[in-house]
Amino acid sequence: MGFIDQYIFREDGSGSLLPLNEDKVKYAIDKGGFFVAESENNVIGCCSIVGYNGIAELRTLVVYPKYKRKGIGSTLVETCKNKAREIGYESLYALVKPDAYDFFRKQGFEDTQTPPEKMEKDCLECPLYNNGCNEIPIVFRLDNLR
Ligand SMILES: CC(C)(COP(=O)(O)OP(=O)(O)OC[C@H]1O[C@@H](n2cnc3c(N)ncnc32)[C@H](O)[C@@H]1OP(=O)(O)O)[C@@H](O)C(=O)NCCC(=O)NCCS
């Protein structure tokens, strides 16, 4: 899944994804919250949900460049919404870069505040906190799936 690496956050503020390693992927798979799209036995996209302190967060959404704009990203997001709903969460949060914001709006996500649970878990330890973070907090209300 090397194609994820090009999207990992860098110190200059570029990148869209939290660093990922094999242990984190295995953990998400064990919890039933890691999804992939495949074509001809190759992984061409992925997305995960992570639950902590009572909230669910969508993470690691990537579609291999050649396969973008074919409905794969939205299908992966839909899968995560359904999973989060099935587990019993009321909302699915994400922090997104401006260039992915319109994509998420099309998937029904709305503007929100960064949940305190996220701040305590990740943001306070991030070098970009208060120093150039341009991530936008958004949320999908899972009641909308009823
Ligand atoms: C964002 C991303 C996952 C979208 O995946 P995708 O498979 O191309 O998306 P889809 O084909 O399902 O697109 C669904 C809709 O969103 C639109 N869309 C896709 N990417 C868009 C973008 N960057 N900006 C605005 N609209 C976008 C599509 O045109 C389509 O619109 P339609 O329903 O009116 O036809 C993909 O561009 C990607 O991997 N980006 C790099 C990593 C990244 O930024 N991840 C998000 C982490 S915050």
The ligand as an SDF file (V2000), in Angstrom:
LIG
                    3D

 48 50  0  0  0  0  0  0  0  0999 V2000
  -10.5560   12.7830   -2.2640 C   0  0  0  0  0  0  0  0  0  0  0  0
  -10.5380   11.4300   -3.0160 C   0  0  0  0  0  0  0  0  0  0  0  0
  -10.5610   10.3110   -1.9850 C   0  0  0  0  0  0  0  0  0  0  0  0
  -11.7760   11.3600   -3.9180 C   0  0  0  0  0  0  0  0  0  0  0  0
  -11.8660   10.0390   -4.4830 O   0  0  0  0  0  0  0  0  0  0  0  0
  -12.5860    9.7560   -5.8980 P   0  0  0  0  0  0  0  0  0  0  0  0
  -12.6690    8.2910   -6.0770 O   0  0  0  0  0  0  0  0  0  0  0  0
  -11.9060   10.5230   -6.9560 O   0  0  0  0  0  0  0  0  0  0  0  0
  -14.0330   10.3860   -5.6480 O   0  0  0  0  0  0  0  0  0  0  0  0
  -15.3940   10.0070   -6.4150 P   0  0  0  0  0  0  0  0  0  0  0  0
  -15.0840    9.6060   -7.8150 O   0  0  0  0  0  0  0  0  0  0  0  0
  -16.1700    9.0530   -5.5800 O   0  0  0  0  0  0  0  0  0  0  0  0
  -16.1260   11.4170   -6.4340 O   0  0  0  0  0  0  0  0  0  0  0  0
  -17.4420   11.6360   -5.9260 C   0  0  0  0  0  0  0  0  0  0  0  0
  -17.8770   13.0360   -6.3170 C   0  0  0  0  0  0  0  0  0  0  0  0
  -16.9610   14.0030   -5.7530 O   0  0  0  0  0  0  0  0  0  0  0  0
  -16.3470   14.7470   -6.8100 C   0  0  0  0  0  0  0  0  0  0  0  0
  -14.9470   14.9590   -6.4240 N   0  0  0  0  0  0  0  0  0  0  0  0
  -13.9670   14.0340   -6.3300 C   0  0  0  0  0  0  0  0  0  0  0  0
  -12.8330   14.6140   -5.8970 N   0  0  0  0  0  0  0  0  0  0  0  0
  -13.1150   15.9280   -5.7260 C   0  0  0  0  0  0  0  0  0  0  0  0
  -12.3580   17.0340   -5.2780 C   0  0  0  0  0  0  0  0  0  0  0  0
  -11.0630   16.9170   -4.9320 N   0  0  0  0  0  0  0  0  0  0  0  0
  -12.9730   18.2470   -5.1970 N   0  0  0  0  0  0  0  0  0  0  0  0
  -14.2800   18.3820   -5.5450 C   0  0  0  0  0  0  0  0  0  0  0  0
  -15.0740   17.3590   -5.9660 N   0  0  0  0  0  0  0  0  0  0  0  0
  -14.4810   16.1490   -6.0480 C   0  0  0  0  0  0  0  0  0  0  0  0
  -16.4870   13.8910   -8.0600 C   0  0  0  0  0  0  0  0  0  0  0  0
  -16.4450   14.6680   -9.2180 O   0  0  0  0  0  0  0  0  0  0  0  0
  -17.8560   13.2700   -7.8290 C   0  0  0  0  0  0  0  0  0  0  0  0
  -18.8600   14.2260   -8.1120 O   0  0  0  0  0  0  0  0  0  0  0  0
  -20.3030   13.8000   -8.6970 P   0  0  0  0  0  0  0  0  0  0  0  0
  -20.9420   12.9220   -7.6450 O   0  0  0  0  0  0  0  0  0  0  0  0
  -21.0110   15.0920   -8.8740 O   0  0  0  0  0  0  0  0  0  0  0  0
  -20.0230   13.0620   -9.9660 O   0  0  0  0  0  0  0  0  0  0  0  0
   -9.2710   11.3070   -3.9010 C   0  0  0  0  0  0  0  0  0  0  0  0
   -9.1820   12.4510   -4.7220 O   0  0  0  0  0  0  0  0  0  0  0  0
   -7.9550   11.1550   -3.1430 C   0  0  0  0  0  0  0  0  0  0  0  0
   -7.4950   10.0410   -2.8950 O   0  0  0  0  0  0  0  0  0  0  0  0
   -7.3030   12.3020   -2.7940 N   0  0  0  0  0  0  0  0  0  0  0  0
   -5.9990   12.2750   -2.1280 C   0  0  0  0  0  0  0  0  0  0  0  0
   -6.0790   11.8890   -0.6810 C   0  0  0  0  0  0  0  0  0  0  0  0
   -7.0260   12.7490    0.0980 C   0  0  0  0  0  0  0  0  0  0  0  0
   -7.0500   13.9710   -0.0380 O   0  0  0  0  0  0  0  0  0  0  0  0
   -7.8140   12.1000    0.9650 N   0  0  0  0  0  0  0  0  0  0  0  0
   -8.7550   12.7740    1.8190 C   0  0  0  0  0  0  0  0  0  0  0  0
   -8.1310   12.8940    3.1740 C   0  0  0  0  0  0  0  0  0  0  0  0
   -8.7440   14.3310    3.9590 S   0  0  0  0  0  0  0  0  0  0  0  0
  1  2  1  0
  2  3  1  0
  2  4  1  0
  2 36  1  0
  4  5  1  0
  5  6  1  0
  6  7  2  0
  6  8  1  0
  6  9  1  0
  9 10  1  0
 10 11  2  0
 10 12  1  0
 10 13  1  0
 13 14  1  0
 14 15  1  0
 15 16  1  0
 15 30  1  0
 16 17  1  0
 17 18  1  0
 17 28  1  0
 18 19  1  0
 18 27  1  0
 19 20  2  0
 20 21  1  0
 21 22  1  0
 21 27  2  0
 22 23  1  0
 22 24  2  0
 24 25  1  0
 25 26  2  0
 26 27  1  0
 28 29  1  0
 28 30  1  0
 30 31  1  0
 31 32  1  0
 32 33  2  0
 32 34  1  0
 32 35  1  0
 36 37  1  0
 36 38  1  0
 38 39  2  0
 38 40  1  0
 40 41  1  0
 41 42  1  0
 42 43  1  0
 43 44  2  0
 43 45  1  0
 45 46  1  0
 46 47  1  0
 47 48  1  0
M  END
$$$$
